[in-house]
Amino acid sequence: MKCAIDEAVLSLKLGEMPVGAVVVKDGIIIGKGHNLKETEKDATQHAEINAIKDACKNIGDWRLNDASLYVTLEPCPMCAGAIIESRIKRVYIGAESHDSGAAGTVYDFLNKKVDVYFGIMEDDCKKLISDFFSRLRQIRRDG
């Protein structure tokens, strides 16, 4: 999860919502990604999608059988679909998403297809998100 947090920090430095993800197989990181929605002006540029694409490119296959995904924020429905389609076996989640979480918080897309574990480095992941929104509110107040 530490590497996923490092990825989230990269998106934070770009002014993006700080979400990071890594794909791990056989104890080796095979894919990394962070949020790039604002930077790329593309709604599909979520951390999970970017990490899955990177992993597929790196191993030369779309099938990520027996791989694990570590992500700082609970995946949305789009990302949950990509996780299922890429055949990722386990998802380790830092913080719940009460807006669009698709691993059981709002929607329950993953739990019948993927092993899901919540609360991995939860305080660190929550702090990234809360600090981001605090700064955003401060910017809006200051004009």
Secondary structure by P-SEA (a helix, b strand, c coil): caaaaaaaaaaaaacccbbbbbbbccccccccccccccccccccccaaaaaaaaaaaaacccccccbbbbbcccccaaaaaaaaaacccbbbbcccccccccccccccccccccccccccaaaaaaaaaaaaaaaaaaaaaac
